[in-house]
Amino acid sequence: MSSPRILVVDDEPDLRELLEITLVKMGLDVDSADSLAGARRHLAGDDYALVLTDMRLPDGLGIDLVREVAAERKHTPIAVLTAFGSADNAVAALKAGAFDYLSKPVGLDQLRTMVQSALRISRPDAVSLTEADAQSQTALRLLGRSAAMQELRAQIVRLARSMAPIAISGESGSGKELAARDIHAQSARADKPFVAVNCGAIPETLMEAEFFGYRKGAFTGATEERDGFFQAANGGTLMLDEVADLPLAMQVKLLRAIQERRVRKIGATAEELVDVRLISATHQELAACVERGVFRQDLYYRLNVIELRLPPLRERSDDIGLLAEQILRRLCTDRPATLAPEALQALQAYAFPGNVRELENILERAVAFANNGVIQVDDLALKGVAPVQPAPPAQAVAELPESAKMEAAALAAAPAQTAPAAMIGLPGLPCSLPDHLDQVEREIIRCALAKTHFNRTQAADLLGISFRQLRYRMQRLDIHEPET
């Protein structure tokens, strides 16, 4: 069996020779070209396990070659060499379809790691497995037969072949971590660690130690050396959940780790190389956080190379039946439970502000109240939906006074008002939408604080946000604990 063949495209003879020698020592066959034209001639005659190209060539730009290979040779990974500090070029190449990038001067350890990752996804058996998984309903954790979910799964399979950072956006409970795990499972890193970190749950004083690790004796209480999240995920995938909750000081350190692909433990003098694929997720709008000055723009562009949006459950109500079936099967291992047709219709008509996580909670509660394993509408106790009342007998209606009959008919014909609309009055126009939304948010937070006697931890749980998020919102909206 012949060795994998690599194509190196660079107009600097010394660098080209260094790359060739390193790759040959790895047992690979190497072709080289010093221009776009030369690279195209090689690509027309041979298949390559990896193409490595400089961004600036005598007859054009390497990003043009990236686009051509990504479009015409979808199973051939292509990586780019960028000048030191050219973050914009690296991001542009990743967006154009590059598998990965290396900064000059090229670190040979980084080169070897990147080549090994590329070889894993360019194997013929890896390609066929990916295509099979794309068509398999059970290959991915995200379930659903709707068009939106089928497109989402196809995107996940395509994104798994790249090293480009991915930013997953979606409402709370929509399955962002499941999507990240699916991307990892379909990638060449599937046999390596997947580490998920909730950025909003780490105290600010411990963040650097948690992310980068520390040496023994680095600070009081450091009785032994410990790896951080980056070291734990080395070779695999690191998911930064609720990344918008990172404080600005930590954002600077995270940006450096992403750019240099090296981290330094607290108390250490030397940096260590780490190879992680970054996936970030948040239910907030990162672009809006950048505008407010609470999230760094340069970090935003680094993390948001490829955006993956998860649709809320209300946009794919056709999937509710399948999801409910799977959830009930998991909840009821001893005795089966089913949804009555009316209960399924009620679920499909419900807005699900908490998405799939709320569906799980609703069904878990309903199973406890269901009689004979059949869940009825009343068992669901949907928020803002009144229990089903039996219709009055026709004779009783006939005996009502005429005015009462007219009032009953008017109520029956009136559209049902949802609970949020009943609670929050709509402002007159014209109005300031940001001011109105702030007022609505202020009243909801005050209500939660009053209900918990100003216990902010419990109030955050009621609101479905982290303690840090609640504290930030209270500061922004000028909400203070009442003086006693």
N, C-alpha and C positions, 0 to 999 in steps of 0.2 A: 504494500500500500504506500503510495507516494506521500511525501510530507506536505502539509498545507503550504500554500504559496501566498506570499505577501507582496503587495505593490507599494513601494515608497516613492513619493513624488515630492521633490525638493530641489531647488536650484543652488543650494550651498553644497559643494562637493564634500567638504569635511564632515558636515552633519549627516549627509546621505551615507557616507562611508561608515560613520559611527553606528547609525541605525542598522545598516546591513550586517555589520560584524555582530552586533548584539542579537539580531534576529537569527542569524545563522547558528550562533552558539546555542540558541534555543531549539535547534533541530528543524528550522523552517527554511523553505526555499524562498528566495527574494529576487524580485525584479525591481528595477529603479528607473525613474524618468526625471528629467529636469524641467519639464514644461507640461502644460495642459495637453498639447498635441501629442507628446510622447506618451502621456498617461492614457489618452484615448486609444492610441494604437495598441498598447498592451491589453487594455480592457476588451478590445474587439477580438483579440486572439486567444485570451485565456480567462479562466475563472479564478477568482481570488477569495481566500478566506478572510482577508482584511485589506483595505486600502488606507494608507496613511499619507495625507497630503498637507503641504504647507498652505497657508492662507494667501500668500502673495507669491505669484509666479511670473516669469517674464512675459508670458502671453495672455495673462488673465488672472482671475481670482480662484482660489481653491474652493470657495463656496459654490461656484458654478459646477465644479466637479461633484461636490456633495449633492447638489440637486439632481444631477444626471444619474448618479449611482442610486440615489434614493428612489428615483422614479422608474428606472429601467432594470435595476438589479436589487430588488427589495430584500433579498436574502444575503446580500453582501454588505457587511458593516463597513462604514467608512469613518475614520477619525481624522481630526485636524490638528495641526501644530500652530499655535498662536504665539505672538510676541508676549514677553512678560508684561503683565498688567493690562493686556488687551481683553478685558472682561466682555466688552460689547461684542467683539469678534467671536468669542467662544459661544456666547448666548445666541448670536445670529446663526452660527453653524449648527447648533443643536436644534434650533427652530426649523432649519432647512432640512433636517433629517440625519445629521451626523450622529453616529453611535456614541462618540465620546471626544474629548479633546486633551491635548497635552500642552503645557506652557513651556516656552523656551526660557532658559536652557533646559533641555529635556533631562529629567531624572530617569536613569535607567531602571530603577526599581519600579517607578510608576509605569514606564513603558512596558516592562514585562507583565505587570499586573493587568494593564489594559489589554494587551495582546491575548493573554490567557482568557479573559472574559469574552473577547470577541470570538475566539476560536470555539468557545462553548456554544455560542448561538449560531455559528455558521456551519455546524455539523449537519449533514443531511437528515440524520435521525431527529435532531432538535427541530428542524423545520417542519417535518411531517407531524411531529407531536404537537407543535403549536397549531397547525392547521386543523388537526383532529380536535383539539381542545376548543377551538373556536366554534365548532359545530356541536359540541357536547353540551347538553343542558345541565349536567351535573358537574362539569369540570370546574366551574366557577362558583364561588359562594353566593354571589348576587343572583337571586332568583327573579324570574318574571318572563312572561311571553310577549309583553307589549313591545311595540316598535322601538320605544325609547330604551328599553333594557337590552334588546338585541343589539342596537347600535352601540350602547355602552360596553357590552361585553366584547364586541368587535374592536372597539377602541383600546380596551384593556390588553387584548392579545397583541395589538400592534405596538402599544407603548412598552410592553414587556421586553421588546427586543432592543431597546435603547438604554443608555445610561443617563439620559437627560433628566434633570430634576422635574418633578411633577407636582403641581399644586391642585389638590382636590378641593372643590368648593361644593357646598350643599348645606341644607338646613340640618339642625340637630336631629339625630336619630335616623338620617337617611342612608347610613351604611358606608361612611367614608373610610373607616378602618377596614371593613370587609373588602372594599375596592382596592385599598393599598395591599392587603394580603393577597388578593387575586393577582395583582400586578407582580408581586414578588414570586408567587407560586408558578406563574407562567414564564418567568425569566430564567436566564442561565444561572441566577443566584439562588434558585429554589432550594438547593441543598445547604445553603449558608443561613446565618441567623436573620430573623426578622425581629427588630426591636421597635416597639411602639412607645412613644413618650408623650404624656399629656403635659404640655408646657405650662398650662394654667394650674397644675397641681403641685408644682415644685416651689418651695420657698425661695425668694430671690437670693438670699444669702448662700444657698446651697447649690445654685444653678451651675456655676463653673465646675464645682467638684463633681456634680452628677453627670455633666456632659463630657468632661475631659479626664476625670479621675484625679487621683492624688497620690503622692509618695508618702511613705511612712514618716511621721514626724513633721509633716508639712504644716500642721496646725494642731491646736489642742484637740485631742480626741482621735487623731489619725494614728491609730495604733498599728495599722498594717497598710500595705500598698493596695490600692483598689483601682480597677479599670472603670472608665466612664462609659456612657452610652455609645460613643463613637468606637471605642475599642471593642465593646461587646458586639457591635453590628459589623465589625470588620469583615469584608468579603461579601456582606449581604446588604440588607436594606434597613435604613433608619427612617422611621416615620415620626414626624414632628406634628402631633395633633394639637389643635388650637394654638397654632404658631403665632397668631396675632396677640396672644397674651404675654409674649416674651418682653421683658423690659429692654429699654434701649441699650443699656450697657451690655447686656448679654447678646443683643443683636450684632454689635460690633465684633465680638469674639466669635460668634457663629459665622459671620461673613468671612472672616480670615480663615477659619477652618475649612470652609467650603472652597475658597479660592486656592489655598495652598495644599489642601488635602493632607494636612499635617496638624497634629494637636500636641499640646504640651501639658502634661499633668501638673497640677499645683505642687510646687516644691521641686520640680525637675528642671534641669538646665538645657536639655535637648528635646527637640520635637520628634515625634514618631509618625511614620507614614500610616495613613488609614485609607482604606478603599471601601467607601459606602455609597450606595445609591440613595439619594434623598427624596423622600415624598413628604410633602407638607399638606396639612388639612386645616380648615377653619370654617366655621359657619358665618364668620364676619366677612365683609367686603374689604379685601386687603387694599385695593386701590383707594377706597375711602379712608382707610387707616393711614395710608401714606399722605393723603391730602390733609388730614388732621394733625400730622406730625408725630404720630405715636408709633409709626413703623417706618424703618429706613427704606428709602427708594432703591438704593443699590442692592440691598438684601431682597427686596421684592422682585427685582428683575432677575436675580440669581435663582430664586425659588420658583418663580412663575414662568419658567421656560415653556412648559406645556401645561395647559389648563384642562382639567377634567371635571366637568360639572355633573353632579348626581341629581337626577330629577326628584322632586318631592313626591311622596306617595299619592297625593291628590291628583298629580298629573299622569298617574298610571293606575287608575282605579281597577282596570281589568286584571291587574296582578294580585289584587287583595285576596281573592279566593284561593289562589295557589299558595300565597304566603301564609294565610290563616291555616290552611291544611297542614303545611309543614310545621308551623308553630304548635298546633294542637297535637300533632304526632309526637313532638318532642316533650310537650307538657304532660301528656296523658300516656305514660308508658304502660300502666296497669290496666286501664279501661279507656276505650276510645271515646272521644267527644266529637260532635259534629255541630255545624251551624245550621239553624233553621233558615229556609230561603229568605224569610223576612229579615232575619238578623244579618245575612250577607248583604242584602240590599241596603240596610241601614249603614253598614260599614262602608259600602261603596259610595254612599252619599255623604259620608262624614269627611270633614276637611283635614283631619289628622295633622294638627300643628306639630305634634311630636314625631310624626312619620312612623317608620317601622318599629322603632322602640316603643312608641305609644301603643301601636297595634298589639305588640307582645304583652304589654301591661294590661290592656283591656281584656285580652283573651285569658290571661292568667287569672284575673279576678272573676271573669265570667264563668270559668270552669268550676270555681268554688260554689257558685250560686245555681248552676244549671241543674235541672231535674232530669234524671234518666239519661244524662250525657248529651242532651240536646240543648244548645244555647239559643235562647230567645232574645228578642230585642231588649226587653227589660233587664236581662242579665248583663248586657253590655254596659249599661249606665253611661252612655256617651255624654260628654260634656256639652251643655247647651241644647240637648235634645230631651224634650219632655217625655216621661213614660207614656206608653200607648194607653189611652183611655178607651174603654168600650163605648161604642156608639149608643146613644139613648134610644129606647124603643120608639118606634114610629108613633105609637099611641100617646106616649108622653110628650112628644114634640107637638102633636096635634092639639093637646090640651093647653099649651102655652098661650099667653096673651099675644096679640098681634105684634105689639112693640118688641116683645122678647124674641118672637120668631124672626123679626127683621134684624135685630142685633146679632142673633146667632148666625144668620145667613151672612151678615157682613164679616163676622169674625172668621167664618169658614172660608170666605173668599179672599181674605187679606193674606198676603204673603207672610210666612213665618219670619220673625226677626231673630237673627242670631244673637247669642249672648254678648259677643263683643260690641256689636252695633248698638245694643240696648244700653250697655254700660258707658260707652264713649260717644259723646255727641259729636256730630260732624260740624266743623266750623263753617261760618259764612264765607263766601268768596267775594273779593279776593282775600287771601290770608297768607301767612308765613308758614309753609309746610314744616320746615325744621323746628320752628318754635312750637307748633301744635304737637309734633311727634315727641319733642322733649317733655311737654306737659303731660302727654299720655303716659310716657315711660315713668315720669316722676310720680304720678298718681298710683301706678301699678306697684312700683317699688315701695312707696309709703304704705300701701295696703298690705304688702307682704311683711314689712317690718312691724306694722301694728299687730298683725295676726300672730307674730312670733315674739311679741314683747321686745322688739328691737334686738333679737338674737340674729346677727347677720349670717352666721353659718346656716341656721335653719331657713332663713329667708332666701339665701342663695339656692338651697335645695328646692324650695317651693317654686322658684323662678326658673329652675333648670339651667343655672349658670354657675361658674366657679366663684369662690369667695373673692378672688382678686378682681374678677369682672364686676362683681357687685360693688366692691370698694371703689373701683375706678368710676363706675356710673354715679355713685353717690357723690364723689368729689366733683364730677363734671356737672351734675344737676344741682349741686349745692344742697344736699340733704344731710341734715345733722340730727344726732340723737337729742331728743327733747331734754331740757334741763329738769332735774328733779328737785 
